[in-house]
Each structure stands twice: as structure tokens, then as C-alpha cells.
Amino acid sequence: MASKVCTRKEKGTKCVRCLSLADELLKVDDIEEEAREKVGAIRDKCARGAAITEAQVKYLYDLRDEYLK
């Protein structure tokens, strides 16, 4: 499994790995509404190039393990 720590180092760059994972999770039909809102917020933050926390990265990967495997 890929590391649960975001490897994006430069401020203002987009983390395409987290961004694409968030996009995939938003396509899942049976994801809970609260989780969908959190993923959307994380995705928007990534799209702006803002840093996301390690807890947010872990949240994305936990949802991936639950819904995409």
C-alpha cells in the first residue's frame, strides 16, 4: 500500500495522488453524505494546492479501503 503521508513538498503544487483518490471516492454511489462532504472539502483543498494534514490523508485511504476494494 502507498504511504499514508502526502509526499507533496512544494507549497502551491497540487497533490495529484490525493486529488485523484478524492475524485474516485466522490464517484462512489453508496458513500455516506457526511463522508462525501469531507472528501469534497479535502479535494477542494488539494485542488487549490493547499496542504492537507496527515489525518486527512489517512481518512482518504481508509475510505478507499472501505469503498474501492
All heavy atoms as TSV, in Angstrom:
chain	resi	resn	atom	element	x	y	z
A	1	MET	N	N	0.840	-1.175	0.000
A	1	MET	CA	C	0.000	0.000	0.000
A	1	MET	C	C	0.887	1.240	0.000
A	1	MET	O	O	1.944	1.272	0.595
A	1	MET	CB	C	-0.884	-0.015	1.246
A	1	MET	CG	C	-1.841	1.152	1.298
A	1	MET	SD	S	-2.977	0.969	2.652
A	1	MET	CE	C	-2.423	2.319	3.652
A	2	ALA	N	N	0.401	2.259	-0.667
A	2	ALA	CA	C	1.155	3.507	-0.727
A	2	ALA	C	C	1.214	4.144	0.654
A	2	ALA	O	O	0.376	3.915	1.502
A	2	ALA	CB	C	0.493	4.452	-1.711
A	3	SER	N	N	2.222	4.940	0.838
A	3	SER	CA	C	2.382	5.647	2.110
A	3	SER	C	C	1.172	6.522	2.387
A	3	SER	O	O	0.583	7.096	1.485
A	3	SER	CB	C	3.636	6.515	2.038
A	3	SER	OG	O	3.712	7.331	3.166
A	4	LYS	N	N	0.795	6.621	3.663
A	4	LYS	CA	C	-0.347	7.449	4.034
A	4	LYS	C	C	0.072	8.877	4.347
A	4	LYS	O	O	-0.693	9.640	4.880
A	4	LYS	CB	C	-1.076	6.830	5.229
A	4	LYS	CG	C	-1.800	5.569	4.874
A	4	LYS	CD	C	-2.630	5.079	6.012
A	4	LYS	CE	C	-3.366	3.818	5.604
A	4	LYS	NZ	N	-4.205	3.303	6.635
A	5	VAL	N	N	1.291	9.231	4.019
A	5	VAL	CA	C	1.775	10.591	4.230
A	5	VAL	C	C	1.881	11.246	2.862
A	5	VAL	O	O	2.436	10.694	1.935
A	5	VAL	CB	C	3.145	10.585	4.931
A	5	VAL	CG1	C	3.684	11.990	5.066
A	5	VAL	CG2	C	3.054	9.910	6.280
A	6	CYS	N	N	1.303	12.437	2.761
A	6	CYS	CA	C	1.345	13.160	1.494
A	6	CYS	C	C	2.800	13.511	1.174
A	6	CYS	O	O	3.510	14.046	2.021
A	6	CYS	CB	C	0.494	14.417	1.583
A	6	CYS	SG	S	0.327	15.267	0.007
A	7	THR	N	N	3.218	13.225	-0.039
A	7	THR	CA	C	4.607	13.463	-0.421
A	7	THR	C	C	4.797	14.818	-1.090
A	7	THR	O	O	5.906	15.154	-1.478
A	7	THR	CB	C	5.097	12.370	-1.378
A	7	THR	OG1	O	4.231	12.335	-2.519
A	7	THR	CG2	C	5.095	11.013	-0.705
A	8	ARG	N	N	3.734	15.609	-1.201
A	8	ARG	CA	C	3.845	16.920	-1.825
A	8	ARG	C	C	4.686	17.817	-0.924
A	8	ARG	O	O	4.397	17.983	0.244
A	8	ARG	CB	C	2.461	17.529	-2.028
A	8	ARG	CG	C	2.500	18.824	-2.789
A	8	ARG	CD	C	1.110	19.392	-2.960
A	8	ARG	NE	N	0.501	19.748	-1.696
A	8	ARG	CZ	C	0.780	20.840	-0.993
A	8	ARG	NH1	N	1.687	21.686	-1.428
A	8	ARG	NH2	N	0.174	21.093	0.144
A	9	LYS	N	N	5.731	18.377	-1.458
A	9	LYS	CA	C	6.664	19.170	-0.653
A	9	LYS	C	C	6.560	20.667	-0.933
A	9	LYS	O	O	6.772	21.479	-0.058
A	9	LYS	CB	C	8.103	18.735	-0.908
A	9	LYS	CG	C	8.357	17.272	-0.613
A	9	LYS	CD	C	8.328	16.999	0.859
A	9	LYS	CE	C	8.720	15.551	1.115
A	9	LYS	NZ	N	8.150	14.989	2.278
A	10	GLU	N	N	6.266	21.046	-2.164
A	10	GLU	CA	C	6.282	22.454	-2.528
A	10	GLU	C	C	4.913	23.082	-2.311
A	10	GLU	O	O	3.910	22.557	-2.770
A	10	GLU	CB	C	6.684	22.614	-3.992
A	10	GLU	CG	C	8.086	22.151	-4.288
A	10	GLU	CD	C	8.412	22.284	-5.761
A	10	GLU	OE1	O	7.900	23.208	-6.408
A	10	GLU	OE2	O	9.170	21.453	-6.257
A	11	LYS	N	N	4.904	24.203	-1.626
A	11	LYS	CA	C	3.649	24.908	-1.388
A	11	LYS	C	C	3.097	25.415	-2.722
A	11	LYS	O	O	3.840	25.914	-3.558
A	11	LYS	CB	C	3.879	26.077	-0.436
A	11	LYS	CG	C	2.612	26.768	-0.022
A	11	LYS	CD	C	2.869	27.840	0.999
A	11	LYS	CE	C	1.552	28.469	1.404
A	11	LYS	NZ	N	1.717	29.474	2.427
A	12	GLY	N	N	1.798	25.260	-2.904
A	12	GLY	CA	C	1.163	25.743	-4.127
A	12	GLY	C	C	1.061	24.702	-5.224
A	12	GLY	O	O	0.432	24.948	-6.242
A	13	THR	N	N	1.668	23.545	-5.032
A	13	THR	CA	C	1.532	22.479	-6.026
A	13	THR	C	C	0.391	21.568	-5.606
A	13	THR	O	O	0.047	21.470	-4.439
A	13	THR	CB	C	2.824	21.647	-6.163
A	13	THR	OG1	O	3.122	21.065	-4.901
A	13	THR	CG2	C	3.974	22.490	-6.629
A	14	LYS	N	N	-0.190	20.902	-6.569
A	14	LYS	CA	C	-1.323	20.031	-6.296
A	14	LYS	C	C	-0.841	18.606	-6.093
A	14	LYS	O	O	0.016	18.122	-6.820
A	14	LYS	CB	C	-2.310	20.076	-7.457
A	14	LYS	CG	C	-2.916	21.439	-7.649
A	14	LYS	CD	C	-3.810	21.472	-8.855
A	14	LYS	CE	C	-4.313	22.882	-9.073
A	14	LYS	NZ	N	-5.081	23.019	-10.280
A	15	CYS	N	N	-1.399	17.940	-5.096
A	15	CYS	CA	C	-1.076	16.533	-4.870
A	15	CYS	C	C	-2.013	15.712	-5.742
A	15	CYS	O	O	-3.181	15.514	-5.390
A	15	CYS	CB	C	-1.245	16.163	-3.391
A	15	CYS	SG	S	-0.917	14.420	-3.082
A	16	VAL	N	N	-1.536	15.265	-6.873
A	16	VAL	CA	C	-2.404	14.560	-7.815
A	16	VAL	C	C	-2.861	13.204	-7.282
A	16	VAL	O	O	-3.932	12.737	-7.618
A	16	VAL	CB	C	-1.744	14.399	-9.199
A	16	VAL	CG1	C	-1.609	15.749	-9.882
A	16	VAL	CG2	C	-0.419	13.709	-9.107
A	17	ARG	N	N	-2.076	12.592	-6.426
A	17	ARG	CA	C	-2.462	11.296	-5.868
A	17	ARG	C	C	-3.680	11.460	-4.956
A	17	ARG	O	O	-4.666	10.736	-5.103
A	17	ARG	CB	C	-1.290	10.670	-5.113
A	17	ARG	CG	C	-1.602	9.290	-4.605
A	17	ARG	CD	C	-0.390	8.582	-4.115
A	17	ARG	NE	N	0.302	9.364	-3.091
A	17	ARG	CZ	C	1.365	8.954	-2.446
A	17	ARG	NH1	N	1.876	7.780	-2.720
A	17	ARG	NH2	N	1.939	9.697	-1.535
A	18	CYS	N	N	-3.630	12.409	-4.046
A	18	CYS	CA	C	-4.773	12.655	-3.148
A	18	CYS	C	C	-5.958	13.208	-3.923
A	18	CYS	O	O	-7.107	12.866	-3.652
A	18	CYS	CB	C	-4.382	13.611	-2.029
A	18	CYS	SG	S	-3.133	12.934	-0.918
A	19	LEU	N	N	-5.691	14.059	-4.888
A	19	LEU	CA	C	-6.741	14.656	-5.698
A	19	LEU	C	C	-7.484	13.586	-6.498
A	19	LEU	O	O	-8.718	13.552	-6.503
A	19	LEU	CB	C	-6.128	15.694	-6.634
A	19	LEU	CG	C	-7.035	16.637	-7.380
A	19	LEU	CD1	C	-7.928	17.426	-6.443
A	19	LEU	CD2	C	-6.204	17.591	-8.226
A	20	SER	N	N	-6.764	12.686	-7.127
A	20	SER	CA	C	-7.416	11.643	-7.919
A	20	SER	C	C	-8.138	10.637	-7.021
A	20	SER	O	O	-9.212	10.149	-7.378
A	20	SER	CB	C	-6.414	10.931	-8.835
A	20	SER	OG	O	-5.433	10.262	-8.080
A	21	LEU	N	N	-7.587	10.354	-5.851
A	21	LEU	CA	C	-8.261	9.456	-4.910
A	21	LEU	C	C	-9.571	10.077	-4.445
A	21	LEU	O	O	-10.611	9.409	-4.398
A	21	LEU	CB	C	-7.361	9.149	-3.715
A	21	LEU	CG	C	-7.960	8.267	-2.619
A	21	LEU	CD1	C	-8.478	6.957	-3.179
A	21	LEU	CD2	C	-6.933	8.023	-1.533
A	22	ALA	N	N	-9.561	11.363	-4.136
A	22	ALA	CA	C	-10.785	12.055	-3.720
A	22	ALA	C	C	-11.810	12.035	-4.846
A	22	ALA	O	O	-13.000	11.800	-4.604
A	22	ALA	CB	C	-10.461	13.486	-3.306
A	23	ASP	N	N	-11.372	12.248	-6.083
A	23	ASP	CA	C	-12.284	12.198	-7.223
A	23	ASP	C	C	-12.933	10.823	-7.352
A	23	ASP	O	O	-14.135	10.715	-7.607
A	23	ASP	CB	C	-11.559	12.546	-8.525
A	23	ASP	CG	C	-11.285	14.035	-8.674
A	23	ASP	OD1	O	-12.007	14.842	-8.050
A	23	ASP	OD2	O	-10.352	14.383	-9.422
A	24	GLU	N	N	-12.141	9.771	-7.189
A	24	GLU	CA	C	-12.678	8.407	-7.274
A	24	GLU	C	C	-13.693	8.142	-6.163
A	24	GLU	O	O	-14.731	7.523	-6.389
A	24	GLU	CB	C	-11.546	7.376	-7.202
A	24	GLU	CG	C	-10.717	7.296	-8.454
A	24	GLU	CD	C	-11.523	6.903	-9.683
A	24	GLU	OE1	O	-12.292	5.934	-9.604
A	24	GLU	OE2	O	-11.382	7.579	-10.707
A	25	LEU	N	N	-13.406	8.619	-4.961
A	25	LEU	CA	C	-14.322	8.417	-3.843
A	25	LEU	C	C	-15.635	9.167	-4.060
A	25	LEU	O	O	-16.700	8.680	-3.682
A	25	LEU	CB	C	-13.674	8.863	-2.533
A	25	LEU	CG	C	-12.589	7.925	-2.002
A	25	LEU	CD1	C	-11.801	8.601	-0.896
A	25	LEU	CD2	C	-13.199	6.618	-1.513
A	26	LEU	N	N	-15.578	10.334	-4.678
A	26	LEU	CA	C	-16.797	11.105	-4.935
A	26	LEU	C	C	-17.691	10.437	-5.976
A	26	LEU	O	O	-18.882	10.717	-6.041
A	26	LEU	CB	C	-16.444	12.532	-5.358
A	26	LEU	CG	C	-15.872	13.407	-4.245
A	26	LEU	CD1	C	-15.383	14.738	-4.814
A	26	LEU	CD2	C	-16.891	13.631	-3.141
A	27	LYS	N	N	-17.130	9.534	-6.776
A	27	LYS	CA	C	-17.909	8.796	-7.778
A	27	LYS	C	C	-18.662	7.618	-7.178
A	27	LYS	O	O	-19.559	7.080	-7.812
A	27	LYS	CB	C	-16.990	8.282	-8.889
A	27	LYS	CG	C	-16.389	9.386	-9.731
A	27	LYS	CD	C	-15.451	8.800	-10.754
A	27	LYS	CE	C	-14.708	9.886	-11.512
A	27	LYS	NZ	N	-13.710	9.300	-12.423
A	28	VAL	N	N	-18.306	7.216	-5.956
A	28	VAL	CA	C	-18.940	6.069	-5.303
A	28	VAL	C	C	-20.365	6.464	-4.898
A	28	VAL	O	O	-20.574	7.471	-4.219
A	28	VAL	CB	C	-18.129	5.621	-4.064
A	28	VAL	CG1	C	-18.855	4.517	-3.317
A	28	VAL	CG2	C	-16.741	5.172	-4.481
A	29	ASP	N	N	-21.342	5.661	-5.317
A	29	ASP	CA	C	-22.739	5.985	-5.046
A	29	ASP	C	C	-23.152	5.762	-3.602
A	29	ASP	O	O	-23.952	6.512	-3.064
A	29	ASP	CB	C	-23.660	5.158	-5.955
A	29	ASP	CG	C	-23.538	5.589	-7.404
A	29	ASP	OD1	O	-23.256	6.771	-7.657
A	29	ASP	OD2	O	-23.734	4.722	-8.289
A	30	ASP	N	N	-22.636	4.718	-2.967
A	30	ASP	CA	C	-23.124	4.353	-1.633
A	30	ASP	C	C	-22.308	4.935	-0.473
A	30	ASP	O	O	-22.481	4.521	0.661
A	30	ASP	CB	C	-23.236	2.838	-1.495
A	30	ASP	CG	C	-21.919	2.126	-1.735
A	30	ASP	OD1	O	-21.018	2.741	-2.337
A	30	ASP	OD2	O	-21.791	0.966	-1.332
A	31	ILE	N	N	-21.479	5.924	-0.763
A	31	ILE	CA	C	-20.717	6.574	0.305
A	31	ILE	C	C	-21.663	7.476	1.108
A	31	ILE	O	O	-22.580	8.080	0.552
A	31	ILE	CB	C	-19.522	7.368	-0.283
A	31	ILE	CG1	C	-18.509	7.725	0.798
A	31	ILE	CG2	C	-19.974	8.582	-1.028
A	31	ILE	CD1	C	-17.194	8.250	0.254
A	32	GLU	N	N	-21.463	7.531	2.406
A	32	GLU	CA	C	-22.315	8.344	3.279
A	32	GLU	C	C	-22.174	9.824	2.944
A	32	GLU	O	O	-21.113	10.278	2.519
A	32	GLU	CB	C	-21.938	8.117	4.738
A	32	GLU	CG	C	-22.136	6.698	5.214
A	32	GLU	CD	C	-21.571	6.470	6.597
A	32	GLU	OE1	O	-21.174	7.443	7.261
A	32	GLU	OE2	O	-21.527	5.303	7.008
A	33	GLU	N	N	-23.251	10.582	3.166
A	33	GLU	CA	C	-23.257	12.008	2.820
A	33	GLU	C	C	-22.200	12.795	3.605
A	33	GLU	O	O	-21.537	13.669	3.060
A	33	GLU	CB	C	-24.646	12.605	3.050
A	33	GLU	CG	C	-24.798	14.011	2.515
A	33	GLU	CD	C	-24.544	14.131	1.017
A	33	GLU	OE1	O	-24.874	13.191	0.262
A	33	GLU	OE2	O	-23.993	15.162	0.601
A	34	GLU	N	N	-22.040	12.465	4.881
A	34	GLU	CA	C	-21.032	13.156	5.699
A	34	GLU	C	C	-19.631	12.904	5.148
A	34	GLU	O	O	-18.812	13.824	5.049
A	34	GLU	CB	C	-21.113	12.687	7.150
A	34	GLU	CG	C	-20.130	13.387	8.063
A	34	GLU	CD	C	-20.191	12.883	9.496
A	34	GLU	OE1	O	-21.199	12.264	9.881
A	34	GLU	OE2	O	-19.223	13.123	10.225
A	35	ALA	N	N	-19.356	11.662	4.773
A	35	ALA	CA	C	-18.054	11.324	4.196
A	35	ALA	C	C	-17.873	12.022	2.855
A	35	ALA	O	O	-16.783	12.516	2.543
A	35	ALA	CB	C	-17.922	9.812	4.034
A	36	ARG	N	N	-18.942	12.087	2.063
A	36	ARG	CA	C	-18.874	12.763	0.759
A	36	ARG	C	C	-18.517	14.245	0.943
A	36	ARG	O	O	-17.702	14.793	0.201
A	36	ARG	CB	C	-20.205	12.625	0.038
A	36	ARG	CG	C	-20.219	13.194	-1.364
A	36	ARG	CD	C	-21.545	12.972	-2.060
A	36	ARG	NE	N	-21.898	11.572	-2.167
A	36	ARG	CZ	C	-21.405	10.720	-3.074
A	36	ARG	NH1	N	-20.541	11.151	-3.957
A	36	ARG	NH2	N	-21.787	9.454	-3.093
A	37	GLU	N	N	-19.100	14.884	1.954
A	37	GLU	CA	C	-18.801	16.291	2.212
A	37	GLU	C	C	-17.349	16.482	2.640
A	37	GLU	O	O	-16.678	17.416	2.193
A	37	GLU	CB	C	-19.735	16.839	3.282
A	37	GLU	CG	C	-21.172	16.991	2.814
A	37	GLU	CD	C	-22.122	17.395	3.923
A	37	GLU	OE1	O	-21.654	17.726	5.037
A	37	GLU	OE2	O	-23.340	17.383	3.675
A	38	LYS	N	N	-16.855	15.595	3.499
A	38	LYS	CA	C	-15.461	15.692	3.951
A	38	LYS	C	C	-14.494	15.481	2.794
A	38	LYS	O	O	-13.502	16.197	2.652
A	38	LYS	CB	C	-15.188	14.675	5.057
A	38	LYS	CG	C	-15.822	15.035	6.380
A	38	LYS	CD	C	-15.485	14.005	7.433
A	38	LYS	CE	C	-16.125	14.329	8.768
A	38	LYS	NZ	N	-15.815	13.332	9.789
A	39	VAL	N	N	-14.791	14.468	1.967
A	39	VAL	CA	C	-13.928	14.188	0.809
A	39	VAL	C	C	-13.952	15.377	-0.147
A	39	VAL	O	O	-12.912	15.770	-0.684
A	39	VAL	CB	C	-14.360	12.883	0.099
A	39	VAL	CG1	C	-13.633	12.716	-1.223
A	39	VAL	CG2	C	-14.107	11.681	0.998
A	40	GLY	N	N	-15.123	15.976	-0.343
A	40	GLY	CA	C	-15.227	17.147	-1.212
A	40	GLY	C	C	-14.391	18.304	-0.699
A	40	GLY	O	O	-13.723	18.993	-1.476
A	41	ALA	N	N	-14.419	18.515	0.614
A	41	ALA	CA	C	-13.625	19.596	1.208
A	41	ALA	C	C	-12.129	19.323	1.046
A	41	ALA	O	O	-11.345	20.229	0.720
A	41	ALA	CB	C	-13.983	19.759	2.680
A	42	ILE	N	N	-11.717	18.076	1.267
A	42	ILE	CA	C	-10.304	17.709	1.095
A	42	ILE	C	C	-9.903	17.874	-0.367
A	42	ILE	O	O	-8.833	18.392	-0.680
A	42	ILE	CB	C	-10.048	16.271	1.586
A	42	ILE	CG1	C	-10.252	16.187	3.103
A	42	ILE	CG2	C	-8.646	15.803	1.200
A	42	ILE	CD1	C	-10.274	14.763	3.656
A	43	ARG	N	N	-10.782	17.447	-1.281
A	43	ARG	CA	C	-10.498	17.563	-2.709
A	43	ARG	C	C	-10.324	19.031	-3.107
A	43	ARG	O	O	-9.398	19.384	-3.832
A	43	ARG	CB	C	-11.625	16.937	-3.529
A	43	ARG	CG	C	-11.287	16.848	-4.996
A	43	ARG	CD	C	-12.485	17.164	-5.860
A	43	ARG	NE	N	-12.088	17.214	-7.247
A	43	ARG	CZ	C	-11.554	18.274	-7.836
A	43	ARG	NH1	N	-11.310	19.366	-7.157
A	43	ARG	NH2	N	-11.228	18.258	-9.113
A	44	ASP	N	N	-11.214	19.893	-2.607
A	44	ASP	CA	C	-11.114	21.316	-2.923
A	44	ASP	C	C	-9.813	21.909	-2.399
A	44	ASP	O	O	-9.172	22.721	-3.067
A	44	ASP	CB	C	-12.308	22.076	-2.339
A	44	ASP	CG	C	-13.617	21.720	-3.035
A	44	ASP	OD1	O	-13.577	21.135	-4.141
A	44	ASP	OD2	O	-14.669	22.033	-2.456
A	45	LYS	N	N	-9.423	21.480	-1.212
A	45	LYS	CA	C	-8.169	21.955	-0.618
A	45	LYS	C	C	-6.975	21.516	-1.467
A	45	LYS	O	O	-6.067	22.307	-1.739
A	45	LYS	CB	C	-8.059	21.402	0.806
A	45	LYS	CG	C	-7.126	22.148	1.687
A	45	LYS	CD	C	-7.246	21.661	3.122
A	45	LYS	CE	C	-6.296	22.394	4.020
A	45	LYS	NZ	N	-6.324	21.914	5.390
A	46	CYS	N	N	-7.002	20.265	-1.912
A	46	CYS	CA	C	-5.920	19.757	-2.778
A	46	CYS	C	C	-5.899	20.499	-4.109
A	46	CYS	O	O	-4.830	20.816	-4.636
A	46	CYS	CB	C	-6.108	18.268	-3.047
A	46	CYS	SG	S	-5.716	17.188	-1.683
A	47	ALA	N	N	-7.073	20.762	-4.667
A	47	ALA	CA	C	-7.159	21.433	-5.963
A	47	ALA	C	C	-6.594	22.851	-5.898
A	47	ALA	O	O	-6.062	23.354	-6.889
A	47	ALA	CB	C	-8.606	21.459	-6.440
A	48	ARG	N	N	-6.717	23.485	-4.746
A	48	ARG	CA	C	-6.154	24.834	-4.568
A	48	ARG	C	C	-4.647	24.795	-4.335
A	48	ARG	O	O	-3.998	25.830	-4.314
A	48	ARG	CB	C	-6.819	25.531	-3.382
A	48	ARG	CG	C	-8.243	25.934	-3.592
A	48	ARG	CD	C	-8.744	26.857	-2.495
A	48	ARG	NE	N	-8.336	26.461	-1.160
A	48	ARG	CZ	C	-9.056	25.723	-0.314
A	48	ARG	NH1	N	-10.225	25.263	-0.686
A	48	ARG	NH2	N	-8.611	25.430	0.892
A	49	GLY	N	N	-4.113	23.613	-4.079
A	49	GLY	CA	C	-2.685	23.495	-3.806
A	49	GLY	C	C	-2.350	23.657	-2.345
A	49	GLY	O	O	-1.183	23.761	-1.977
A	50	ALA	N	N	-3.377	23.676	-1.491
A	50	ALA	CA	C	-3.145	23.800	-0.056
A	50	ALA	C	C	-2.719	22.456	0.522
A	50	ALA	O	O	-3.072	21.407	-0.004
A	50	ALA	CB	C	-4.418	24.292	0.639
A	51	ALA	N	N	-1.968	22.496	1.595
A	51	ALA	CA	C	-1.513	21.269	2.242
A	51	ALA	C	C	-2.668	20.643	3.019
A	51	ALA	O	O	-3.485	21.347	3.606
A	51	ALA	CB	C	-0.362	21.569	3.182
A	52	ILE	N	N	-2.740	19.329	2.998
A	52	ILE	CA	C	-3.717	18.625	3.817
A	52	ILE	C	C	-2.960	17.889	4.917
A	52	ILE	O	O	-1.787	17.560	4.763
A	52	ILE	CB	C	-4.607	17.675	3.000
A	52	ILE	CG1	C	-3.804	16.576	2.316
A	52	ILE	CG2	C	-5.431	18.452	1.981
A	52	ILE	CD1	C	-4.651	15.521	1.626
A	53	THR	N	N	-3.653	17.645	6.005
A	53	THR	CA	C	-2.996	17.024	7.154
A	53	THR	C	C	-2.821	15.531	6.944
A	53	THR	O	O	-3.472	14.921	6.093
A	53	THR	CB	C	-3.821	17.254	8.430
A	53	THR	OG1	O	-5.066	16.558	8.302
A	53	THR	CG2	C	-4.069	18.732	8.676
A	54	GLU	N	N	-1.965	14.956	7.747
A	54	GLU	CA	C	-1.756	13.512	7.701
A	54	GLU	C	C	-3.057	12.775	8.035
A	54	GLU	O	O	-3.351	11.740	7.454
A	54	GLU	CB	C	-0.649	13.121	8.681
A	54	GLU	CG	C	-0.235	11.671	8.580
A	54	GLU	CD	C	0.958	11.341	9.454
A	54	GLU	OE1	O	1.747	12.239	9.783
A	54	GLU	OE2	O	1.087	10.159	9.802
A	55	ALA	N	N	-3.849	13.340	8.954
A	55	ALA	CA	C	-5.134	12.729	9.321
A	55	ALA	C	C	-6.097	12.730	8.133
A	55	ALA	O	O	-6.847	11.765	7.941
A	55	ALA	CB	C	-5.751	13.463	10.503
A	56	GLN	N	N	-6.066	13.786	7.323
A	56	GLN	CA	C	-6.925	13.844	6.146
A	56	GLN	C	C	-6.488	12.824	5.101
A	56	GLN	O	O	-7.323	12.184	4.460
A	56	GLN	CB	C	-6.926	15.257	5.553
A	56	GLN	CG	C	-7.666	16.252	6.415
A	56	GLN	CD	C	-7.496	17.675	5.940
A	56	GLN	OE1	O	-6.397	18.089	5.551
A	56	GLN	NE2	N	-8.582	18.431	5.974
A	57	VAL	N	N	-5.196	12.660	4.938
A	57	VAL	CA	C	-4.681	11.650	4.014
A	57	VAL	C	C	-5.097	10.259	4.489
A	57	VAL	O	O	-5.579	9.439	3.701
A	57	VAL	CB	C	-3.140	11.745	3.881
A	57	VAL	CG1	C	-2.604	10.609	3.025
A	57	VAL	CG2	C	-2.728	13.087	3.323
A	58	LYS	N	N	-4.962	10.006	5.776
A	58	LYS	CA	C	-5.362	8.717	6.340
A	58	LYS	C	C	-6.857	8.490	6.124
A	58	LYS	O	O	-7.279	7.390	5.783
A	58	LYS	CB	C	-5.019	8.648	7.823
A	58	LYS	CG	C	-5.342	7.303	8.452
A	58	LYS	CD	C	-4.954	7.260	9.903
A	58	LYS	CE	C	-5.218	5.938	10.568
A	58	LYS	NZ	N	-6.412	5.235	10.203
A	59	TYR	N	N	-7.664	9.529	6.304
A	59	TYR	CA	C	-9.107	9.434	6.096
A	59	TYR	C	C	-9.415	9.007	4.661
A	59	TYR	O	O	-10.242	8.116	4.431
A	59	TYR	CB	C	-9.751	10.782	6.422
A	59	TYR	CG	C	-11.247	10.791	6.314
A	59	TYR	CD1	C	-12.033	10.162	7.275
A	59	TYR	CD2	C	-11.889	11.423	5.257
A	59	TYR	CE1	C	-13.411	10.168	7.186
A	59	TYR	CE2	C	-13.262	11.440	5.163
A	59	TYR	CZ	C	-14.015	10.807	6.132
A	59	TYR	OH	O	-15.385	10.810	6.027
A	60	LEU	N	N	-8.751	9.625	3.682
A	60	LEU	CA	C	-8.957	9.253	2.279
A	60	LEU	C	C	-8.608	7.788	2.034
A	60	LEU	O	O	-9.359	7.058	1.375
A	60	LEU	CB	C	-8.118	10.140	1.355
A	60	LEU	CG	C	-8.538	11.590	1.196
A	60	LEU	CD1	C	-7.539	12.333	0.320
A	60	LEU	CD2	C	-9.937	11.702	0.623
A	61	TYR	N	N	-7.467	7.342	2.577
A	61	TYR	CA	C	-7.039	5.966	2.354
A	61	TYR	C	C	-7.923	4.968	3.103
A	61	TYR	O	O	-8.166	3.869	2.609
A	61	TYR	CB	C	-5.561	5.788	2.714
A	61	TYR	CG	C	-4.670	6.237	1.591
A	61	TYR	CD1	C	-4.210	7.552	1.534
A	61	TYR	CD2	C	-4.314	5.382	0.564
A	61	TYR	CE1	C	-3.424	7.994	0.488
A	61	TYR	CE2	C	-3.518	5.805	-0.490
A	61	TYR	CZ	C	-3.074	7.106	-0.523
A	61	TYR	OH	O	-2.299	7.521	-1.565
A	62	ASP	N	N	-8.437	5.351	4.263
A	62	ASP	CA	C	-9.373	4.482	4.980
A	62	ASP	C	C	-10.664	4.315	4.186
A	62	ASP	O	O	-11.206	3.205	4.086
A	62	ASP	CB	C	-9.676	5.027	6.376
A	62	ASP	CG	C	-8.507	4.867	7.338
A	62	ASP	OD1	O	-7.557	4.113	7.018
A	62	ASP	OD2	O	-8.532	5.512	8.406
A	63	LEU	N	N	-11.157	5.403	3.621
A	63	LEU	CA	C	-12.357	5.314	2.772
A	63	LEU	C	C	-12.074	4.493	1.521
A	63	LEU	O	O	-12.925	3.735	1.073
A	63	LEU	CB	C	-12.841	6.708	2.384
A	63	LEU	CG	C	-13.546	7.510	3.468
A	63	LEU	CD1	C	-13.900	8.898	2.951
A	63	LEU	CD2	C	-14.800	6.807	3.963
A	64	ARG	N	N	-10.890	4.663	0.959
A	64	ARG	CA	C	-10.523	3.852	-0.209
A	64	ARG	C	C	-10.579	2.373	0.127
A	64	ARG	O	O	-11.144	1.576	-0.625
A	64	ARG	CB	C	-9.107	4.213	-0.680
A	64	ARG	CG	C	-8.683	3.384	-1.891
A	64	ARG	CD	C	-7.217	3.344	-2.091
A	64	ARG	NE	N	-6.586	2.593	-0.995
A	64	ARG	CZ	C	-5.296	2.354	-0.931
A	64	ARG	NH1	N	-4.490	2.824	-1.839
A	64	ARG	NH2	N	-4.802	1.681	0.077
A	65	ASP	N	N	-10.025	2.012	1.285
A	65	ASP	CA	C	-10.021	0.610	1.688
A	65	ASP	C	C	-11.440	0.086	1.912
A	65	ASP	O	O	-11.716	-1.066	1.637
A	65	ASP	CB	C	-9.202	0.426	2.967
A	65	ASP	CG	C	-7.711	0.675	2.732
A	65	ASP	OD1	O	-7.274	0.694	1.559
A	65	ASP	OD2	O	-6.994	0.872	3.735
A	66	GLU	N	N	-12.329	0.961	2.375
A	66	GLU	CA	C	-13.706	0.547	2.655
A	66	GLU	C	C	-14.567	0.470	1.393
A	66	GLU	O	O	-15.355	-0.455	1.237
A	66	GLU	CB	C	-14.335	1.537	3.630
A	66	GLU	CG	C	-15.730	1.157	4.065
A	66	GLU	CD	C	-16.285	2.099	5.116
A	66	GLU	OE1	O	-15.523	2.864	5.740
A	66	GLU	OE2	O	-17.507	2.071	5.297
A	67	TYR	N	N	-14.431	1.423	0.491
A	67	TYR	CA	C	-15.346	1.522	-0.638
A	67	TYR	C	C	-14.773	1.109	-1.993
A	67	TYR	O	O	-15.540	0.780	-2.902
A	67	TYR	CB	C	-15.864	2.968	-0.768
A	67	TYR	CG	C	-16.805	3.359	0.323
A	67	TYR	CD1	C	-16.388	4.166	1.380
A	67	TYR	CD2	C	-18.118	2.917	0.323
A	67	TYR	CE1	C	-17.255	4.534	2.390
A	67	TYR	CE2	C	-19.000	3.267	1.341
A	67	TYR	CZ	C	-18.557	4.076	2.372
A	67	TYR	OH	O	-19.413	4.424	3.366
A	68	LEU	N	N	-13.479	1.136	-2.179
A	68	LEU	CA	C	-12.914	0.890	-3.502
A	68	LEU	C	C	-12.199	-0.441	-3.635
A	68	LEU	O	O	-11.607	-0.727	-4.657
A	68	LEU	CB	C	-11.965	2.031	-3.882
A	68	LEU	CG	C	-12.597	3.414	-4.005
A	68	LEU	CD1	C	-11.541	4.456	-4.338
A	68	LEU	CD2	C	-13.703	3.429	-5.047
A	69	LYS	N	N	-12.237	-1.271	-2.610
A	69	LYS	CA	C	-11.530	-2.565	-2.726
A	69	LYS	C	C	-12.501	-3.693	-2.676
A	69	LYS	O	O	-13.557	-3.663	-2.228
A	69	LYS	CB	C	-10.520	-2.695	-1.605
A	69	LYS	CG	C	-9.396	-1.727	-1.817
A	69	LYS	CD	C	-8.111	-2.262	-1.314
A	69	LYS	CE	C	-7.017	-1.323	-1.741
A	69	LYS	NZ	N	-5.737	-1.767	-1.497
